[in-house]
C-alpha cells in the first residue's frame, strides 16, 4: 500500500502537463523543494589549506582520543611492509618500529655530555621546526659571523705567523736552494767548465758484475736424485723371504740389472739427452754463423753495403705508398697516353728507393707518350750518364724542335767543345753565347740578331759588347725591328749617359714615350718607375731622373697628385732608390712650390739620406717660397749651428725674425743658440725683449730656467712670481717654483707651491707626483698615500698616478698592497702600457712570462710593453730575442728615451763595439725627448748643456738590471 501511495504522486506529476488543475498544484511543490538548495552559498574555506596551528575538533572539545585512521590498520610485528624492495633489516613492521624507536631515543649518557655544549645531540630535534626557530637560528648565525669578523684579523695574523714559523723550521727544497740559484748568475764560464763530472758511486761488485757461470751437471746427479724421489706403495716379497735387506745375490750391487737401469726406476734415457744437447748446440752454432759479428762466411762489408741500399729514403707510411702505387697503376692502365701518370709513377718509385723500377717505368712511358717533352726529360734525368745521352738522342729524333731537350743534351756533355757543337747545331744563341769569349760572343751575336731580329735580349747583349758608335747603330737597328719595346730606349739613354752625353738622355726618353704611344703601346707608370729604380741601382742617375720626370704625372688626377707622389717617394726610399725619390720630390716642389708639407718631407729626406750641403740648399729655397714656415727657418739655423757656423745660424734667425716678427719658436731658438754657445748675456737680453714683445708662458718658463741653471736663484724666483701673476694656470711654472724651493731645502714653501699649483691645475699629474714624492722624502708616508688617493679621485683614469701609488707601496715594503693596487689600476686603465709593463716585473719570475703575454694581448703596439718584454728576455739571457724586441721598440716609438737607454745598456753588456756605436748614433739622430728615466736626467739643471749622446751614456750608467 505504501508503494502504491508513493507511486500516485509520481503519476500525477507525469500527467500534469496534459492540462487540468493538477498542473497548478504540483509544479510549485517541486520548486519549493529545490530552490533552497540551489540558492545556498558555498563556504569560503572549503578547498583551502588549514591555517597555521589549526587542530581539527579543538573548538568543540573533540580532542584527546586516537582513532584507527590516525594510527593505521592493526598489524603484527612480523607482517611484511608495503615496500617490496625494502633492504634487509627493514622488511617487517617490527624492524621499522624498532628503527624508529632507536632514532627517537637520545643518548643521555654522561660520556655524551659537555659542560659548555651540553649533550652531543639536540634535545629538541624531535620537535617541529617553525618560523621562530628559523629566526632564532638566523640571529645566532649573524652573531657568530660578527664575532668571527672581530677576531678575523688576529686569527689570520696568528695563522700567518705560524705558517712563517713552520716554513722557517721546515723550508721547501726550492727555498733552500734559492740563494744558490741566484748566485749562479755570478758564475763565470771558466768556473762552470771547471766543475768536476759526477763520479760512479756504485761499489766494485756493481760496477764490474761477473758473468754468470754455468757448470754442466753430470748424468749421475740426475740418476741419484731420480732414485731418491721414488715412491714405494708395496713391500717386496723378497725382503720378507730373506729377512730385510738380505738379497739373494750376495755382493750387494750384483743384481740382474746393472747400474741404475732397474725396471722400476723412472725412464731416463741418457742417450736421448745427449742427442738433444747436440741438436741445441748445432742450432746455436748455425745462428752464430748467420750473424755479421760472429764467425761467418758472409762478407761483413758487403753485407752492410747491401743493407744500406735497402734503406728506403721515404719516411712516410707504407700503406700510403701502396695506395699511391695502386692509384697510379689504375691511371696508367685507364689512360696509357697520359704523361703525368708515368712521371708521377717513376718519381714515386724513386722516392721509395726503387730506382731501377722507376727507370723501367719511365722508359715504358717514353714508348707510350712519344711526343711528350716532359717524359723524355724525366727519363734523361733518371738514367745514368751514357744511357741518358742515348735517351736524349732518341728524344731528339721524335721531337726535333724541342729547345729544352737540346739544352738538356748540352748539359749532359762534359766537354765545352761538345756543348758548343750541340748549341750551334740548333742555333740556341743565348745559351751558346754564354759559353764564348767576348770577341767570339760579339761575332756570334751579330749573326744571332740576324736570325732572331725580334729578340730584345740579343740586341741588348750585342750593344753592350760593341763600341759606342757601333752600339748606337745596333740600338737604332733594334728600334727599327722592335718598335714596341721600352728597354731598348732606356738602354740607349744609359749608353748616352755612360759616355757623358747627358743632354741626349732627356730627349731619348721623351722620344721613347712619343714613339711607344704612336705604336699603340700603353705607358704603364709602375713599370717605368720600376725601370727607373733599376737605373738608379745601376748608377745611371740622369736616366733615372729623366724617366721619373717623363712618367710621374701619367694617369693621375690633379687632386691626387700630391698624395700619390709622396707615396711613390716613400716606396722608392724603402727600395733603396734614393735618386728616384729625390727626383720625385724635385718634381713635386716644382708643381707645388708653396706647399709647406712637401718642403718638409723633402727636407727630412735630405736630412736622413742626403748631405748637409744639399739640405741647406733645399732649405734656402724652401724659406724663399714659404717664409712663414717657422720650422724650415729653424731647421736651417740648426744645420748651420751643428756644422759649427754660429754666425750663419744667427743670420738665418735674424731673417726669420723679419719674416715672423713675434714668433715664439724663433725667439726661443735664438735664446737656445746663444745659451748653448755660452753667450748668456745675449740670451738674457733676447728673453727680456721676448717677454716685452711676445710674452708667453713658455718664454717666461725659459727665462726662469736660464736663471735657475746659471745659479741665480733669487732672480729665478722673482721671474717665477711675475710669471705666475700672468699665467697661473701653467703647471710647469708651479713645478719649477716648488723644485727651486726644494733645492734650497725649504720644504714648507715647496709644499705650499705645489698645493697652490694643484688648486689652479688639479689635472696636472706631474704636480701630484712631485707633492707625493716630497712627502715621502720627508718620511710622511701616510700623507703621501693620502695625496695620491686624492689625485686618483680628481683624475680617476690617470695611469701615471696609479703607477706612482703602486710604487709608493712597493718602496714602503708593502708588496701585497702594491699588488692589490696594481689589480685595481689595471681595472681602471686596462689599456695602459706603463701599468702593464710594471705589472710584469711585480710578479714572481715564473709568472712573468704569462703576465707579459696578457700585456701584449691588451697593448700589442705599446712601446712600454715591448720594452718590458725585451727586458724580460734580457733577464732570461735570451740575447738574440732581447735584441729583436729592443729594435722593435725603438722602431715603433723612437722618441722614447728610456728604450734607447736600456738598449744601449744591453749592448754594453752583450754587444760588440760596432753595435754599441750603431745604437748611440741612431739615438743621436732621433733625438728622443720623453721617458721617465730620460727626462729625470735630461731636464736636471746640472745636465742642461749635455748633448744626446752624453745623456744616453749617463742614463744607461744609472740602470741596474736587477729585474
Secondary structure as GFF3:
##gff-version 3
##sequence-region A 1 963
A	DSSP	alpha_helix	2	15	.	.	.	ID=ss1
A	DSSP	three_ten_helix	16	18	.	.	.	ID=ss2
A	DSSP	alpha_helix	22	39	.	.	.	ID=ss3
A	DSSP	alpha_helix	68	71	.	.	.	ID=ss4
A	DSSP	alpha_helix	93	104	.	.	.	ID=ss5
A	DSSP	three_ten_helix	110	112	.	.	.	ID=ss6
A	DSSP	beta_strand	113	114	.	.	.	ID=ss7
A	DSSP	beta_strand	118	119	.	.	.	ID=ss8
A	DSSP	alpha_helix	131	150	.	.	.	ID=ss9
A	DSSP	alpha_helix	152	169	.	.	.	ID=ss10
A	DSSP	alpha_helix	173	176	.	.	.	ID=ss11
A	DSSP	alpha_helix	178	183	.	.	.	ID=ss12
A	DSSP	three_ten_helix	184	186	.	.	.	ID=ss13
A	DSSP	alpha_helix	189	193	.	.	.	ID=ss14
A	DSSP	alpha_helix	204	207	.	.	.	ID=ss15
A	DSSP	alpha_helix	219	228	.	.	.	ID=ss16
A	DSSP	alpha_helix	237	242	.	.	.	ID=ss17
A	DSSP	alpha_helix	270	290	.	.	.	ID=ss18
A	DSSP	alpha_helix	300	310	.	.	.	ID=ss19
A	DSSP	alpha_helix	318	334	.	.	.	ID=ss20
A	DSSP	alpha_helix	339	351	.	.	.	ID=ss21
A	DSSP	alpha_helix	355	368	.	.	.	ID=ss22
A	DSSP	alpha_helix	373	382	.	.	.	ID=ss23
A	DSSP	alpha_helix	385	398	.	.	.	ID=ss24
A	DSSP	alpha_helix	403	412	.	.	.	ID=ss25
A	DSSP	alpha_helix	416	426	.	.	.	ID=ss26
A	DSSP	alpha_helix	429	434	.	.	.	ID=ss27
A	DSSP	alpha_helix	438	451	.	.	.	ID=ss28
A	DSSP	alpha_helix	456	465	.	.	.	ID=ss29
A	DSSP	alpha_helix	468	481	.	.	.	ID=ss30
A	DSSP	alpha_helix	486	498	.	.	.	ID=ss31
A	DSSP	alpha_helix	503	518	.	.	.	ID=ss32
A	DSSP	alpha_helix	525	538	.	.	.	ID=ss33
A	DSSP	alpha_helix	541	551	.	.	.	ID=ss34
A	DSSP	three_ten_helix	558	560	.	.	.	ID=ss35
A	DSSP	alpha_helix	561	574	.	.	.	ID=ss36
A	DSSP	alpha_helix	578	591	.	.	.	ID=ss37
A	DSSP	alpha_helix	596	609	.	.	.	ID=ss38
A	DSSP	alpha_helix	612	625	.	.	.	ID=ss39
A	DSSP	alpha_helix	630	642	.	.	.	ID=ss40
A	DSSP	alpha_helix	646	659	.	.	.	ID=ss41
A	DSSP	alpha_helix	664	676	.	.	.	ID=ss42
A	DSSP	alpha_helix	680	693	.	.	.	ID=ss43
A	DSSP	alpha_helix	697	709	.	.	.	ID=ss44
A	DSSP	alpha_helix	713	726	.	.	.	ID=ss45
A	DSSP	alpha_helix	731	743	.	.	.	ID=ss46
A	DSSP	alpha_helix	747	760	.	.	.	ID=ss47
A	DSSP	alpha_helix	765	777	.	.	.	ID=ss48
A	DSSP	alpha_helix	781	794	.	.	.	ID=ss49
A	DSSP	alpha_helix	799	811	.	.	.	ID=ss50
A	DSSP	alpha_helix	815	828	.	.	.	ID=ss51
A	DSSP	alpha_helix	833	842	.	.	.	ID=ss52
A	DSSP	alpha_helix	845	858	.	.	.	ID=ss53
A	DSSP	alpha_helix	863	875	.	.	.	ID=ss54
A	DSSP	alpha_helix	879	892	.	.	.	ID=ss55
A	DSSP	alpha_helix	897	910	.	.	.	ID=ss56
A	DSSP	alpha_helix	913	926	.	.	.	ID=ss57
A	DSSP	alpha_helix	932	938	.	.	.	ID=ss58
A	DSSP	three_ten_helix	941	943	.	.	.	ID=ss59
A	DSSP	alpha_helix	948	958	.	.	.	ID=ss60
###
